[in-house]
Amino acid sequence: GGKVIIPSFAVGRTQVIVYYFHQLVEEGLIRPHVPLVVDSPLAVQATEVFMRHPEVYDREASAFNSQTGHIFECGDCQYTRSVEESKALHLRKEPMIIVSASGMCEVGRILHHLKNNIGNPRNTILIVGYQAAHTLGRRLVEKAPQVRIFGDLYSVRAQVKVLNGFSAHANAAELADWTAPLAAQVRRTFLVHGEIDQAEALAATMRKGGFADVVIPEAGQAFDLQ
């Protein structure tokens, strides 16, 4: 009887969510007339780009596209564009799924949806992407009992669920395999993305794999590249 709120990256992740939702509807695994609403101007525009280029779909997506008429359009898929349409969602009481940006809950329309739905235990906040440290998304994943939104404190009574399977990141083993052929070719390697404990673990693996000099730069640190 509640709503599912999905913070999602506007380009790529949102389209995958809509695609899988459409498949689940076609397979009868989601009951009819539960709308999925994409409420993000950038996500809507990005989806329109995806729609215009079916020639780049893989074999599975192409087959589903031919079967249904379009992978991103179904009777229960809705796209909002205006601020007024977005605000109107707060007044709707029926069960629905809302996909909105930003993916880490830091900016954008997702903050309004969280503010309006986080206090209802019938609702679910579904996390489908990586949440960096110190973001609102990470605090939700870590089951914080209260979070701050727009400067106000809200109790987290909605369920918080995490689906890690949507991650687009390579894992440590994949990164090590991918970089291994470069070990003898580079003089210095910089790890500039990721949390410090993960970066240190990857650096240790790369050093064991033959990388002579692996550096994790600190903020403000400068290097002379020659």
N, C-alpha and C positions, 0 to 999 in steps of 0.2 A: 503493500500500500504506500510505500514511500518513493523517494527519488534516488537515482544513482547519479552521483556527480563525479565526472572524470576529468581531472586536470590533464591536459594533453598538449604536446608540442604541436604547433599549428601546421607545420610542413612535414609530411611523412607519417608521423604517428597518428594524427587525426584521421587521415585517409585509410590507414590500416584498420583502425577501430571501426570506421563506417563499413568497410569491406567485410570484415568478419561479422559485424552485426547483421548485414544484409544476408550473409550466408546462413546465419543462425535462424533468421526469420524464414528463409526459404526451406530450411530443414525442419521447421516446426518446433525448434528448441526454445524459441522465445514466443510467448503467446501474442496473438495479433493485437494491434491497436495500443501497443506500448511504444510511444514515439521516441526516437533518438533525435535530439536537437543539437546541431552544431552551432554554438554561439561564440563565434570569434571571427571578426572581419577578415583577418589574415588567413585563417583556416578555410573560410568560404572561398576566398579568391584563389588560394592554392588548389583547392579541390576542383575549381573550374578549369585550372590549367591541366590537372590530371585528366579531367573529362575530355579535353580537346585532343589528347594524345594517346588513344587506345593502341596505337601502333607499337608502343613501348611496353605494353603489358606482357607479363610472362604467359606461358601456355595455359596455366590454370586460370589466371585472371581473364585471359582472352575468351576461354570457354565459358566462364561464368558471365562475362559481359554479353556474349552472344545469346546465352540462355535467358538472361533476365532483361536485356535491353540496355542496362547500364549498371556497373558494379556500385556506383555511388548514389543511385536513385532507387528508392522503393517507397511503397505507400506509407511506411512509418518513419522515413527519413525526412527531417526538416532542417532548413538552413535559415538562420536569422541574419539580418544585415544591419538594421537600424537599432539605435539605442532604445527606441520605444518598444520594438519587438523583444529585445533582451529583457527590459524591465517587466514586460507582460508575463514572462515566464515565472516570475516570483509570485504571481497571483494564481497561477494554475495549480490545482490541488491534486490532480490525477497522477498516477505513477508515470514516470518518464525517466529517460536517460539524457543527461545534459553533458556534452563534451565541450570544454572551453579552455582557453589559454589564459595564463601561461602554464607550461607544463610543470614548473616547480612552485606554482602558487605565489609568485612574488608580485606580479602585476596583472593588469587586464581584468576581463569580465569574470574570470574564475573566482576572484576575491568576493564579488557580490554574491555569487552562488553559494560559496562557502559560508559567508556571513548569514545568509538567509536559511541555510539548511543544516548547518553543523550541529545545531542544538536539538534536532529531532532524531530519536533513536530508531525510527522507522527508515531513515535514510542511510545510504552507504556512500562513502567517499572511496572511489576505486582508483588506486595509484597504478599507473601503467608505464612509468618512466623513472629514470634515475633522479634522485633527489639529493642535490649537493648539500654539504654541511651548512648549517646556519640558515637554511631556507625554511619557509613555512611548510613546504612539502615534506622536508626531513622531520620536522617536529611532529607532523601528523603520522608519519611512518613509525616514529619512535614512541607513539602512543602518549604524547603529552596530554594531560587531562584538561589543560586550558591552552589556548593559543590567542595571539593578538592579531586582529584584522582591522585595518584602518585605525589603528591606535587604541581600539577597544578590546577588552578581554572577553573571550567566548569559551564556554565549557564545551568540550568535545563529547557530545552524546551520540552522534551518528557513528555507525560502524565504519572502521577504516580497514580496507582490504588491499593487499598488494599482489599484483600479477607481474612477476619478474620476466616472464617469457617474451615480453614485447621489447626488451632491451636491444638496442642496435649496437652496443659496444662489444668489442672483442674482449675475451677474458685474458687472464695473464698468460696462459699457455699459448693461446693463439697469437698474442703480441710477441711472445718470445720466438715462436716459430717463424713469424713473418719477418722479424728483424734479423734473425740469425745469419742469413746470407750476407748481411752488410757488416758483420763484425770486423772483418779484416780490411774493410775499405774506408772506414771513417776514423778520424783522429779523436773526435770528441762527440759525445751524445748528450743532448739536453732533454730532460723530461719536464715538460712545462704544463702538463694538464693532469688533473686528478688530485685526490686527497693525499696528504703527505705519507701516511702509512702504506698506502698502495704503491705510491711512487717509489718509496724506499725498497719495498719488496721486489718490484720490477727491476730497479737498478741493480740489486744484488744478483738477480737471475741473469741479467745481461752481462754483468762483470764475469760471472762464472762461465758464460757462453763465449767469452773472448773479446768483449768490448773493453778497450784499454782505459777509457776515461768517460765515466757516466756522471753527469752533473745534474743535480736538482736545484735550479736557481732559486734564490730567495727574492722577495719583493724588493725592487730597486737595485738589485745587483746588476753590474755591467760586465760585458765580455768583449774583448777585442777579437774579431773573427778575421783570420788571415789565411 
